[in-house]
Amino acid sequence: MDSRQVISRILIGFGMLSILLYGYGALMYGMWDFVGFLLFAILPLGYGWTLDQRNRKKAQENMEKQILKLAARKQNLLTAADVALYTPLNMEQSGEALEGLRRKGFLHVKVADNGAFVYEFQSFLSVEEKLSAERV
């Protein structure tokens, strides 16, 4: 877990704790401090959640780059086992990541003789294919 994740989790936790404490104070003692509630509960919670969403998006983009680099090394053909072996993802996450890329249209699925799904990246072109491309 990197420092950004730690900071976002701390802010979310602090915001949630503050919401509980301010709620308890309001119910038990009739204390309605909206400025404190906003500064110590809503803002940290909102900022922590925003940071967490950014971190998740960056992690997803980084994982896609790792899969693309792996596909380039493996002649544009990958299985979920390949992705699980060379990335931090487990088998289930690898299959989900490859299926997500398939749904986006970046690759096609083939079935091997043993029934394994083989994902083919067709967005990578050889130098010959790039040179023989026609002008539009």
Steps between C-alpha positions, in 0.01 A plus 500: 500500500656830397486828690209638296285202589593533865416872501166444328406223745600714799291792372200275438534346847540840665195632315288201599610525863423872500154436357433252779628734771316804368183294461532370854561851632201635311266227621615478859590857582324705233829638367455611138839621377461508121835666432688238702294223341588633156871552575567182698253253352373580152815652346744226613253230400438654158867567431603154618237340277616710203862398558397137528313515168802660329729232642273222377484651151879536484544142621262379227687697233833368627370143489381545141848625407660198665268268307574681172876475558461132579298446182771670294759260650275195446428556127159658569360178650417472871311273733377584848781281634759713318360817651481343846860381473652831392282753686378535861152381397369156593334269245148634555611863481708422190199352324286799598765745377530321166122484464481872573749569222302270270179691573681822415591346164877481548528125456324191371451161661606166359455158660800268521474123451496449878214751541707789632412848382777665301473877466646651184593865487449623146594860572871415478627512144833385365723745319400343167131541579554862598692572181240330282209692653307706249444872526157615604 
